[in-house]
Amino acid sequence: MTASAPISAAEIAAAREKVPHAFRAPPAVRARRWVVRVVLAGLFVYCLVLFGFSPARIANGLARLGNVLSFMFPPHVWDSWRDFSEVLKGLGETLSMAFLGTVLGAVVAFPLSFLGARNINRLTFLRLGVRRGYDVIRAVETLILALIFIRAFGLGPLAGILAIAVSEVGTFAKLFSEAIENSSERPADGVRAAGGSRLQVIRYALLPQVNPVILSVILYNFESNVRSGTILGIVGAGGIGFLLSDRIAAYRWDEAWSIIFLIIAMVYVVDWLSGLIRQRLIGTEPRK
């Protein structure tokens, strides 16, 4: 093959004159871009001024943050089983809240997901209404749900479990229904051709396709709920977050940091076990 001859400057100038928009955006487009940039920059500066941003405030905050971080080392070591067992109990409550909330949310969301799937529910008004219900549930933050359930059921892990479960109903139902919609129709056609009923199509053609996706979503959300369960404890919904909030309020930073380290270790172990389960049941490689 022969190399193509280089394009001369005269040819480039001729092409630019012939099709100028191919080399540069029209003036109206450039003007709109500059207007958008100026508006975004102005909004950014306005927000900084509105929220009291200043270099002096940032410097003072970083200095105080350094003082707080200085209490990380050496970490606190509990010298009595009574004090350490209280921390272990909080970790166990947080883990139990995340597990029970995730399971309850998945159990309720699984049948609801079929009502939101286009290939299962052919009634458009019902399907769209169910999907908007998913959105309404997901629009309410888990922390807000925890405050509501604390008011209704009192302090303790029960409020945290219900908050996680209700929040997960909307999330799981949406993700499950999308997995059902994205399943292949060929296995379903095969079951129908063999004389299978609608329930048999779902059981033998649809569920084998979506079960790995559903399991993966449940495991991932369980990991996420272990972390969010810590936050729920801060508002009184039980778990290790309550102890963490108590230590921070009492300025016992060495104990607070030790509790944070234990939370990080618990999240790591849960993530590792979740990866092993995912590898064994789904066949994917565990995250490292």
Backbone bond lengths (Angstrom), bond angles and torsions (degrees), N, CA, C in turn:
res aa  C-N    CA-C-N  psi(-1)  N-CA   C-N-CA  omega(-1)  CA-C   N-CA-C  phi
1 M - - - 1.456 - - 1.518 109.74 -
2 T 1.296 114.95 139.17 1.459 120.78 178.85 1.519 109.39 -90.90
3 A 1.321 114.82 140.15 1.456 119.36 179.68 1.517 110.03 -71.14
4 S 1.337 115.78 140.17 1.451 119.78 179.38 1.524 109.93 -72.23
5 A 1.322 114.52 147.30 1.455 120.01 -178.68 1.526 110.15 -71.35
6 P 1.324 117.65 142.92 1.464 119.73 179.84 1.526 111.41 -64.89
7 I 1.342 114.64 147.70 1.464 120.28 179.92 1.519 108.72 -79.31
8 S 1.297 114.89 130.32 1.459 120.00 -177.92 1.532 110.01 -80.27
9 A 1.327 114.88 163.58 1.461 120.48 179.15 1.526 111.01 -64.64
10 A 1.337 116.35 -34.12 1.463 119.90 179.41 1.532 110.62 -65.48
11 E 1.331 117.34 -38.74 1.466 120.78 178.71 1.533 110.98 -67.50
12 I 1.324 115.75 -37.83 1.465 118.74 177.91 1.522 110.42 -65.93
13 A 1.344 116.41 -41.72 1.460 119.84 179.31 1.520 111.21 -64.40
14 A 1.351 116.63 -39.07 1.458 120.20 178.49 1.524 111.48 -65.17
15 A 1.345 116.68 -41.23 1.463 120.31 178.33 1.520 110.73 -66.59
16 R 1.330 117.30 -38.20 1.457 120.43 178.93 1.520 111.34 -64.55
17 E 1.335 115.31 -37.45 1.467 119.03 179.47 1.526 111.10 -72.23
18 K 1.325 116.42 -32.37 1.455 120.51 -177.06 1.527 111.38 -76.72
19 V 1.332 117.90 -44.77 1.475 122.73 -179.69 1.536 108.44 -128.94
20 P 1.311 117.48 76.38 1.477 119.00 -175.95 1.526 113.41 -65.41
21 H 1.342 117.94 -29.36 1.457 119.71 -177.67 1.525 112.53 -70.15
22 A 1.319 117.56 -17.15 1.457 120.12 177.56 1.522 111.46 -75.52
23 F 1.332 117.62 -19.54 1.457 122.42 -178.89 1.525 112.46 -104.89
24 R 1.319 116.99 -23.20 1.446 120.03 -176.93 1.527 109.39 -154.48
25 A 1.314 115.96 140.87 1.459 120.15 -179.25 1.528 110.52 -66.02
26 P 1.321 117.86 150.97 1.476 120.75 177.54 1.522 111.12 -60.29
27 P 1.330 117.11 157.02 1.478 119.96 -179.60 1.526 113.65 -56.08
28 A 1.342 117.47 -39.12 1.460 119.53 179.94 1.530 111.66 -62.99
29 V 1.330 116.29 -39.95 1.463 119.89 179.18 1.519 110.48 -67.40
30 R 1.337 117.32 -42.57 1.461 120.42 178.73 1.524 110.91 -63.62
31 A 1.315 116.45 -37.90 1.468 119.75 179.54 1.532 110.67 -65.35
32 R 1.342 116.68 -42.79 1.464 119.18 178.48 1.520 111.24 -62.65
33 R 1.331 117.30 -38.96 1.455 120.08 179.11 1.521 111.53 -62.94
34 W 1.339 115.99 -42.79 1.454 119.43 179.76 1.525 111.35 -67.49
35 V 1.313 117.07 -35.99 1.461 120.04 177.69 1.532 110.16 -63.92
36 V 1.323 116.50 -44.15 1.466 120.29 179.19 1.526 110.45 -62.24
37 R 1.342 116.76 -42.74 1.468 119.88 -179.83 1.519 111.42 -64.00
38 V 1.322 116.04 -43.20 1.463 119.35 -179.32 1.529 110.74 -65.56
39 V 1.343 117.03 -41.44 1.469 120.56 179.28 1.526 110.52 -63.47
40 L 1.331 117.74 -44.79 1.458 120.30 -179.82 1.525 111.22 -65.23
41 A 1.333 116.52 -41.22 1.462 119.28 178.26 1.527 110.84 -64.48
42 G 1.338 116.59 -42.12 1.460 119.67 178.13 1.516 112.02 -63.91
43 L 1.342 117.01 -40.57 1.466 120.47 178.11 1.523 111.00 -64.18
44 F 1.320 115.97 -39.00 1.467 120.22 179.12 1.527 110.68 -63.33
45 V 1.330 116.79 -47.23 1.465 120.74 179.71 1.533 110.40 -64.39
46 Y 1.317 117.01 -40.77 1.475 120.90 179.75 1.526 111.01 -61.07
47 C 1.333 116.85 -42.30 1.464 120.30 179.48 1.527 110.82 -64.82
48 L 1.338 116.86 -39.54 1.459 119.71 178.12 1.533 110.68 -61.40
49 V 1.342 116.49 -45.44 1.463 120.29 179.69 1.522 110.67 -66.12
50 L 1.344 117.06 -41.04 1.461 121.33 -178.25 1.519 111.74 -62.53
51 F 1.336 116.79 -36.78 1.462 121.10 -177.01 1.523 112.89 -92.78
52 G 1.320 116.69 11.70 1.460 119.56 172.95 1.510 114.71 74.03
53 F 1.314 117.49 33.41 1.465 119.90 179.06 1.520 109.88 -75.10
54 S 1.335 114.48 135.43 1.461 120.34 173.86 1.517 108.18 -157.44
55 P 1.340 118.38 148.88 1.480 120.01 178.04 1.525 112.71 -57.88
56 A 1.352 117.20 -37.62 1.464 119.52 -179.48 1.525 110.87 -64.95
57 R 1.330 116.56 -40.54 1.463 119.75 179.94 1.523 110.77 -66.03
58 I 1.318 117.43 -40.66 1.458 120.55 177.91 1.519 110.96 -63.85
59 A 1.337 117.31 -42.02 1.463 120.67 -179.93 1.530 110.92 -63.95
60 N 1.335 116.62 -43.91 1.467 119.28 178.55 1.524 111.73 -64.80
61 G 1.341 115.62 -39.17 1.461 119.02 178.82 1.518 112.17 -65.04
62 L 1.322 116.84 -40.62 1.466 120.01 178.72 1.525 110.96 -65.25
63 A 1.344 116.49 -36.50 1.469 119.13 177.89 1.522 110.89 -64.50
64 R 1.333 116.80 -44.87 1.466 119.59 178.53 1.527 111.03 -65.89
65 L 1.357 116.41 -37.67 1.460 119.55 177.29 1.524 111.01 -62.41
66 G 1.325 116.01 -37.92 1.461 118.85 176.79 1.518 111.94 -62.39
67 N 1.345 116.70 -37.27 1.459 119.63 177.11 1.523 111.38 -64.35
68 V 1.341 115.62 -39.99 1.466 118.96 179.19 1.527 110.64 -66.43
69 L 1.327 116.33 -44.32 1.462 119.57 -179.09 1.522 112.19 -66.62
70 S 1.327 116.81 -22.97 1.464 119.29 -179.78 1.519 111.88 -65.57
71 F 1.354 116.82 -20.26 1.462 120.13 179.37 1.527 112.07 -81.43
72 M 1.332 117.75 -1.49 1.460 119.78 -179.99 1.516 111.39 -65.31
73 F 1.310 117.00 -35.60 1.462 121.21 -174.66 1.533 109.08 -124.56
74 P 1.298 117.44 135.13 1.466 124.85 -4.61 1.527 110.45 -76.26
75 P 1.326 118.87 145.27 1.469 120.54 179.28 1.521 110.83 -67.48
76 H 1.315 114.28 155.53 1.461 119.56 -179.65 1.529 110.07 -73.05
77 V 1.305 115.47 137.46 1.464 122.01 176.44 1.524 107.19 -118.77
78 W 1.327 116.33 120.63 1.460 120.37 -178.10 1.528 109.44 -72.08
79 D 1.320 115.99 129.46 1.467 121.04 -176.71 1.525 113.25 -99.35
80 S 1.344 116.57 2.74 1.462 119.24 176.96 1.527 109.08 -135.32
81 W 1.317 114.41 143.52 1.459 119.43 -178.85 1.523 111.46 -66.08
82 R 1.320 117.24 -30.41 1.458 120.44 -179.40 1.528 111.08 -61.79
83 D 1.333 117.05 -45.29 1.464 120.14 -179.99 1.530 111.25 -70.13
84 F 1.331 117.01 -41.35 1.461 119.86 -178.35 1.519 111.57 -70.84
85 S 1.331 117.08 -34.50 1.473 119.57 178.57 1.525 111.00 -64.94
86 E 1.330 117.38 -30.23 1.454 120.31 176.76 1.528 110.56 -64.76
87 V 1.334 116.13 -40.16 1.471 120.45 177.75 1.526 110.21 -67.50
88 L 1.326 117.19 -42.98 1.464 120.21 178.69 1.529 111.08 -62.79
89 K 1.333 116.04 -37.62 1.457 119.27 176.99 1.521 111.18 -62.93
90 G 1.341 117.12 -40.51 1.458 120.57 176.96 1.510 112.27 -63.60
91 L 1.340 117.04 -41.37 1.462 119.87 176.76 1.525 110.77 -63.13
92 G 1.333 116.12 -41.57 1.460 119.26 178.55 1.515 112.30 -64.65
93 E 1.330 117.46 -38.17 1.463 120.32 177.28 1.527 110.85 -63.98
94 T 1.316 116.12 -43.51 1.474 119.19 179.17 1.519 110.91 -61.54
95 L 1.329 116.91 -44.35 1.464 120.72 178.73 1.519 111.28 -64.13
96 S 1.329 116.83 -40.73 1.468 120.39 179.46 1.522 111.47 -67.51
97 M 1.338 116.97 -39.96 1.458 120.31 177.32 1.518 110.75 -59.67
98 A 1.334 116.04 -46.01 1.463 119.60 -178.93 1.523 111.02 -64.11
99 F 1.338 117.32 -41.70 1.464 120.87 -178.52 1.523 111.67 -66.76
100 L 1.341 116.46 -51.13 1.461 119.67 -177.88 1.527 111.45 -65.74
101 G 1.339 117.10 -41.50 1.463 119.83 178.23 1.513 112.31 -62.49
102 T 1.341 116.30 -40.95 1.458 120.00 179.28 1.523 111.54 -66.35
103 V 1.319 116.85 -44.19 1.467 120.71 -179.07 1.527 110.76 -65.15
104 L 1.334 117.37 -46.47 1.467 119.97 179.49 1.526 110.82 -61.93
105 G 1.325 117.10 -42.70 1.457 119.94 178.74 1.518 112.25 -62.22
106 A 1.353 116.57 -40.23 1.463 120.01 -179.70 1.521 111.68 -68.98
107 V 1.343 116.72 -38.95 1.466 120.40 -179.47 1.523 110.86 -63.63
108 V 1.331 117.12 -42.19 1.460 120.33 179.97 1.530 111.25 -73.87
109 A 1.331 116.82 -37.53 1.461 120.24 -175.05 1.529 112.77 -74.35
110 F 1.332 117.96 -27.33 1.460 119.99 -174.85 1.527 112.32 -59.62
111 P 1.324 120.68 -52.67 1.477 118.18 178.29 1.529 112.60 -68.12
112 L 1.335 117.69 -32.21 1.465 119.42 178.80 1.518 112.14 -66.76
113 S 1.328 116.88 -28.16 1.462 119.69 -178.13 1.527 111.78 -64.83
114 F 1.325 118.02 -29.80 1.464 120.17 179.01 1.529 111.02 -68.70
115 L 1.325 116.70 -30.55 1.463 119.37 178.32 1.522 111.73 -71.08
116 G 1.329 117.15 -22.54 1.455 120.20 179.86 1.504 114.42 -97.43
117 A 1.330 118.66 0.93 1.460 122.19 -178.90 1.523 110.47 -91.18
118 R 1.312 116.15 131.54 1.470 120.93 -175.71 1.527 111.97 -65.81
119 N 1.324 117.33 -35.70 1.464 119.55 -177.00 1.532 112.77 -81.67
120 I 1.331 117.82 -3.95 1.463 121.58 176.77 1.512 110.63 -109.63
121 N 1.302 117.17 -51.35 1.460 122.53 -178.52 1.527 109.02 -98.19
122 R 1.321 116.52 108.75 1.462 121.27 -177.81 1.526 112.69 -87.49
123 L 1.332 117.98 -7.69 1.456 121.33 179.14 1.526 108.79 -81.92
124 T 1.337 115.88 105.78 1.458 119.97 -172.53 1.518 112.44 -60.92
125 F 1.329 117.49 -45.85 1.463 119.97 -176.90 1.517 111.52 -63.50
126 L 1.337 116.74 -38.28 1.459 120.00 179.16 1.525 110.61 -70.21
127 R 1.327 116.12 -42.83 1.466 119.56 -178.89 1.528 111.11 -63.14
128 L 1.338 116.45 -46.04 1.462 119.54 179.88 1.525 111.57 -66.12
129 G 1.336 116.74 -36.35 1.455 119.49 177.18 1.523 111.82 -64.12
130 V 1.328 116.34 -41.05 1.468 120.19 178.24 1.521 110.30 -65.05
131 R 1.317 116.45 -41.54 1.470 119.64 179.95 1.523 111.74 -64.60
132 R 1.336 116.54 -38.81 1.470 118.11 176.41 1.528 109.97 -65.58
133 G 1.324 116.44 -30.41 1.465 119.08 174.56 1.523 111.03 -63.82
134 Y 1.354 116.90 -40.44 1.464 119.69 174.14 1.528 110.24 -54.89
135 D 1.331 116.08 -46.51 1.469 120.81 -176.69 1.527 111.50 -63.45
136 V 1.332 116.12 -40.22 1.470 119.50 179.99 1.526 110.44 -61.91
137 I 1.322 116.87 -43.29 1.460 120.30 -179.44 1.523 110.47 -66.41
138 R 1.328 117.14 -43.02 1.459 119.89 -178.31 1.518 112.41 -71.42
139 A 1.333 117.63 -18.56 1.461 120.17 -178.30 1.522 112.21 -73.13
140 V 1.321 117.42 -21.09 1.464 121.70 -178.75 1.528 108.41 -91.95
141 E 1.321 116.54 120.34 1.457 121.43 -178.45 1.525 111.02 -65.72
142 T 1.335 115.69 147.43 1.462 121.03 -178.89 1.523 111.69 -58.68
143 L 1.324 117.13 -36.83 1.461 120.49 179.96 1.531 111.26 -63.39
144 I 1.332 116.25 -39.06 1.464 119.66 178.15 1.529 110.30 -67.17
145 L 1.317 116.46 -40.94 1.462 119.90 176.79 1.528 110.91 -61.03
146 A 1.333 116.40 -38.76 1.460 119.71 179.04 1.523 110.85 -62.95
147 L 1.333 117.15 -42.29 1.467 119.97 178.44 1.531 111.22 -62.87
148 I 1.335 116.12 -38.43 1.469 119.61 178.42 1.524 110.85 -66.04
149 F 1.320 117.25 -45.20 1.460 120.21 -177.87 1.528 111.70 -71.63
150 I 1.330 117.13 -29.34 1.466 119.15 174.05 1.523 110.10 -62.85
151 R 1.333 115.40 -41.22 1.457 119.76 177.68 1.531 111.29 -63.63
152 A 1.338 115.96 -35.99 1.470 120.08 -176.37 1.526 112.90 -83.15
153 F 1.334 117.73 -42.79 1.462 121.64 -171.87 1.521 113.54 -111.91
154 G 1.328 117.33 -5.71 1.452 119.94 -179.62 1.516 112.10 91.30
155 L 1.323 115.14 174.22 1.457 121.49 -179.98 1.526 110.20 -68.05
156 G 1.332 115.43 153.75 1.451 119.54 175.41 1.514 113.14 127.51
157 P 1.332 116.50 174.97 1.468 121.34 -175.53 1.524 114.44 -63.59
158 L 1.345 118.40 -25.79 1.467 119.82 -178.08 1.525 110.78 -58.64
159 A 1.323 117.37 -42.20 1.468 120.11 178.72 1.522 110.84 -63.45
160 G 1.325 116.74 -38.95 1.466 119.73 178.46 1.519 112.55 -67.14
161 I 1.320 116.41 -39.98 1.475 120.03 178.83 1.527 110.33 -62.65
162 L 1.322 116.35 -47.05 1.461 119.67 -179.22 1.532 111.39 -65.09
163 A 1.326 117.38 -37.73 1.459 120.23 179.08 1.525 110.87 -63.40
164 I 1.324 116.78 -45.29 1.472 120.10 178.79 1.518 110.13 -65.69
165 A 1.332 117.46 -42.78 1.461 120.61 -177.23 1.520 111.57 -62.69
166 V 1.333 117.72 -47.76 1.468 120.63 -178.89 1.526 110.22 -63.52
167 S 1.324 116.95 -43.01 1.463 119.72 179.28 1.527 111.38 -62.49
168 E 1.330 115.92 -39.36 1.463 119.57 -177.70 1.517 112.44 -73.59
169 V 1.319 118.49 -23.66 1.466 120.04 177.14 1.526 110.25 -57.59
170 G 1.326 117.19 -48.64 1.459 120.43 179.99 1.510 112.58 -65.24
171 T 1.342 116.93 -42.29 1.468 120.55 -179.01 1.521 111.37 -67.88
172 F 1.344 116.31 -49.68 1.463 119.90 -178.55 1.527 111.55 -63.19
173 A 1.322 117.37 -43.82 1.465 120.01 -177.41 1.528 110.38 -60.75
174 K 1.305 117.30 -41.51 1.466 120.51 179.40 1.526 111.07 -65.38
175 L 1.331 116.83 -48.48 1.467 120.02 -177.58 1.533 111.43 -68.44
176 F 1.335 117.33 -38.90 1.462 120.05 178.49 1.530 110.69 -64.31
177 S 1.338 117.19 -43.77 1.460 119.96 -178.58 1.523 110.90 -65.04
178 E 1.334 118.25 -35.97 1.459 120.43 176.95 1.520 110.85 -67.22
179 A 1.323 117.23 -37.37 1.467 119.91 176.31 1.524 111.16 -64.80
180 I 1.326 117.01 -39.33 1.462 120.78 178.26 1.522 110.69 -65.00
181 E 1.331 116.98 -42.28 1.462 120.48 179.96 1.519 112.04 -64.90
182 N 1.320 117.99 -32.51 1.457 121.77 -176.59 1.525 113.21 -86.51
183 S 1.308 117.95 3.48 1.461 120.70 178.81 1.527 110.42 -73.48
184 S 1.316 115.38 154.86 1.465 121.24 -179.66 1.528 111.14 -76.60
185 E 1.325 115.15 144.74 1.470 120.55 179.83 1.523 112.57 -87.40
186 R 1.307 118.38 -11.97 1.475 119.88 -176.06 1.524 112.74 -63.61
187 P 1.345 119.90 -47.74 1.473 117.58 176.43 1.521 112.62 -60.25
188 A 1.336 116.45 -36.89 1.464 119.45 178.49 1.525 110.82 -64.25
189 D 1.333 116.78 -41.48 1.465 119.77 177.26 1.524 111.36 -61.63
190 G 1.323 116.28 -36.25 1.462 119.32 178.81 1.512 112.34 -66.55
191 V 1.328 116.78 -40.90 1.476 120.01 178.84 1.523 110.05 -67.38
192 R 1.333 117.20 -40.06 1.469 119.60 177.98 1.526 111.04 -64.39
193 A 1.347 116.52 -39.99 1.464 119.58 179.84 1.526 111.66 -64.24
194 A 1.346 116.19 -28.11 1.465 119.79 178.83 1.524 111.85 -84.18
195 G 1.349 117.21 2.24 1.450 121.04 177.88 1.519 114.35 92.17
196 G 1.325 117.32 17.17 1.455 120.75 -178.50 1.522 111.92 -73.40
197 S 1.317 115.69 149.75 1.463 121.39 177.69 1.530 109.52 -80.54
198 R 1.340 115.88 177.15 1.463 120.12 179.72 1.532 111.22 -63.72
199 L 1.320 116.47 -41.50 1.460 119.69 177.35 1.524 111.60 -64.66
200 Q 1.321 117.40 -37.34 1.456 120.15 177.92 1.524 111.75 -68.58
201 V 1.333 116.78 -32.47 1.467 119.91 175.24 1.529 109.66 -63.15
202 I 1.328 116.23 -43.56 1.464 119.57 179.42 1.523 110.42 -66.55
203 R 1.337 116.54 -41.73 1.470 120.45 -175.79 1.521 112.53 -70.60
204 Y 1.317 118.34 -44.72 1.460 120.32 -170.61 1.533 114.21 -102.70
205 A 1.325 118.22 -16.25 1.463 120.14 -178.95 1.519 112.91 -112.64
206 L 1.328 116.65 -38.49 1.467 119.84 -174.21 1.525 112.47 -88.69
207 L 1.330 117.25 -51.73 1.461 120.16 -174.56 1.529 114.04 -61.13
208 P 1.349 119.88 -39.60 1.472 117.49 177.11 1.531 113.41 -59.65
209 Q 1.326 117.37 -25.91 1.459 120.15 178.10 1.524 112.46 -79.65
210 V 1.322 116.49 -40.69 1.465 120.01 -172.32 1.526 113.22 -92.25
211 N 1.328 118.66 -17.57 1.465 119.55 -177.52 1.526 113.60 -58.92
212 P 1.352 119.74 -43.82 1.475 117.62 176.73 1.522 113.11 -60.39
213 V 1.321 116.94 -39.21 1.474 119.96 178.76 1.525 110.10 -65.82
214 I 1.323 116.43 -44.13 1.465 120.46 -179.49 1.528 110.55 -61.91
215 L 1.320 116.90 -44.12 1.461 120.53 179.74 1.520 111.17 -63.46
216 S 1.319 116.22 -41.26 1.462 119.89 179.09 1.527 111.28 -62.98
217 V 1.330 117.00 -42.19 1.465 121.35 178.46 1.524 110.63 -63.75
218 I 1.321 116.95 -42.55 1.466 120.37 -179.69 1.521 110.75 -63.11
219 L 1.320 117.21 -43.88 1.457 120.27 -179.55 1.521 111.38 -64.73
220 Y 1.327 116.39 -42.24 1.463 119.04 179.80 1.528 110.79 -64.53
221 N 1.322 117.50 -44.02 1.462 120.27 -179.15 1.526 111.36 -68.48
222 F 1.315 116.88 -30.20 1.459 118.84 175.07 1.523 110.70 -63.35
223 E 1.330 116.82 -43.33 1.459 120.06 175.44 1.522 110.93 -58.78
224 S 1.325 116.28 -44.08 1.456 120.47 -179.87 1.527 111.25 -64.97
225 N 1.319 117.52 -38.13 1.463 121.04 -178.58 1.524 112.03 -70.81
226 V 1.319 117.68 -26.49 1.462 119.52 174.08 1.525 109.99 -62.49
227 R 1.333 116.27 -40.19 1.470 120.00 178.11 1.529 111.07 -71.74
228 S 1.332 116.68 -45.05 1.465 118.62 -178.38 1.523 111.68 -69.27
229 G 1.331 118.08 -26.04 1.458 120.43 176.97 1.520 112.21 -61.99
230 T 1.331 116.79 -28.06 1.464 120.25 175.97 1.516 111.13 -64.35
231 I 1.330 116.66 -40.86 1.459 121.04 -179.97 1.521 110.62 -67.71
232 L 1.321 117.09 -37.11 1.464 120.01 -178.96 1.521 111.00 -63.67
233 G 1.314 116.78 -33.04 1.451 119.25 178.93 1.510 113.10 -65.35
234 I 1.325 117.45 -27.07 1.463 120.92 -179.09 1.523 110.69 -65.48
235 V 1.337 118.55 -32.53 1.468 121.28 -179.22 1.522 111.78 -91.43
236 G 1.340 117.52 4.39 1.453 120.16 174.79 1.511 115.33 105.38
237 A 1.349 116.97 12.63 1.464 119.83 -178.54 1.516 112.46 -92.47
238 G 1.312 117.11 23.53 1.449 120.68 175.89 1.515 113.18 83.55
239 G 1.330 114.81 172.23 1.449 119.22 177.02 1.519 112.88 93.14
240 I 1.320 114.41 -174.99 1.457 121.30 -176.10 1.520 112.16 -69.20
241 G 1.315 117.82 -22.42 1.456 120.77 -179.62 1.513 112.66 -61.40
242 F 1.340 117.06 -32.45 1.460 120.21 178.66 1.525 110.22 -65.18
243 L 1.323 117.03 -43.87 1.462 120.32 178.25 1.525 110.94 -66.08
244 L 1.323 116.44 -39.17 1.466 119.92 179.01 1.516 111.00 -63.45
245 S 1.323 116.77 -44.53 1.459 120.47 178.41 1.526 110.99 -62.86
246 D 1.326 116.76 -39.04 1.464 120.68 179.84 1.527 110.78 -64.61
247 R 1.328 117.98 -42.07 1.463 120.58 -179.90 1.526 111.59 -67.82
248 I 1.332 117.05 -37.82 1.462 120.06 178.90 1.528 110.21 -67.84
249 A 1.339 116.94 -41.83 1.460 120.14 179.91 1.520 111.52 -63.51
250 A 1.336 117.27 -30.89 1.464 121.47 179.73 1.526 112.17 -90.02
251 Y 1.328 117.64 6.04 1.472 123.24 -179.76 1.530 112.30 59.01
252 R 1.294 115.21 30.78 1.476 120.35 174.96 1.523 107.65 -94.57
253 W 1.334 114.56 71.46 1.455 121.08 -170.45 1.526 112.23 -68.09
254 D 1.324 117.82 -31.37 1.461 118.40 -179.96 1.517 110.65 -63.79
255 E 1.354 117.05 -42.20 1.460 119.69 176.37 1.525 111.37 -68.66
256 A 1.337 116.49 -37.87 1.474 119.57 179.50 1.519 110.85 -60.62
257 W 1.337 115.85 -44.27 1.464 118.04 -179.85 1.523 111.61 -67.54
258 S 1.315 117.81 -36.12 1.467 119.70 176.66 1.525 110.98 -63.17
259 I 1.340 116.38 -39.87 1.467 120.03 177.30 1.528 109.98 -64.78
260 I 1.331 117.18 -40.13 1.467 120.42 178.20 1.524 110.42 -62.05
261 F 1.335 117.00 -41.75 1.467 119.65 177.52 1.528 111.20 -61.48
262 L 1.335 117.09 -39.80 1.465 120.03 178.04 1.527 111.22 -65.97
263 I 1.326 116.85 -37.56 1.465 120.33 177.33 1.530 110.05 -63.03
264 I 1.338 116.36 -43.78 1.468 120.13 178.40 1.519 110.39 -60.97
265 A 1.341 116.69 -42.58 1.466 119.78 179.04 1.524 110.94 -63.92
266 M 1.342 117.52 -40.96 1.466 120.40 179.16 1.523 110.79 -63.57
267 V 1.335 117.71 -43.85 1.462 120.89 179.22 1.527 110.35 -62.72
268 Y 1.317 116.71 -39.57 1.469 119.98 179.21 1.527 110.89 -63.55
269 V 1.335 116.71 -44.82 1.469 120.02 -179.48 1.527 110.40 -63.75
270 V 1.337 117.18 -42.63 1.463 120.58 178.41 1.517 110.83 -62.01
271 D 1.321 116.77 -42.15 1.461 120.63 178.94 1.531 110.88 -63.64
272 W 1.322 116.92 -40.86 1.464 121.14 -179.92 1.529 111.04 -66.12
273 L 1.334 116.76 -45.53 1.460 119.64 178.41 1.524 111.54 -64.99
274 S 1.318 116.61 -38.32 1.461 119.93 177.57 1.524 110.77 -61.78
275 G 1.338 116.04 -40.20 1.464 118.65 177.20 1.516 112.50 -63.05
276 L 1.338 117.17 -39.61 1.460 120.04 178.14 1.523 111.59 -64.68
277 I 1.334 116.38 -42.26 1.468 120.28 178.21 1.525 110.31 -63.52
278 R 1.321 115.98 -43.27 1.457 119.79 179.86 1.531 111.07 -62.51
279 Q 1.331 116.70 -40.16 1.462 120.08 178.79 1.524 111.55 -65.60
280 R 1.321 116.75 -39.76 1.471 119.62 -176.01 1.527 111.65 -74.35
281 L 1.338 117.40 -41.42 1.457 120.40 -173.39 1.531 113.06 -92.25
282 I 1.330 116.28 -29.20 1.468 119.34 -176.43 1.507 111.92 -108.65
283 G 1.326 117.22 -27.81 1.447 119.69 178.44 1.505 114.71 95.46
284 T 1.354 118.91 8.53 1.447 121.11 178.28 1.512 110.41 -91.82
285 E 1.319 115.39 157.12 1.449 119.99 179.64 1.530 110.43 -73.06
286 P 1.315 118.46 139.54 1.452 119.97 178.00 1.511 110.87 -70.15
287 R 1.353 115.56 149.34 1.464 119.74 178.42 1.506 109.54 -72.10
288 K 1.336 115.36 146.86 1.461 121.25 179.80 1.510 109.23 -111.66
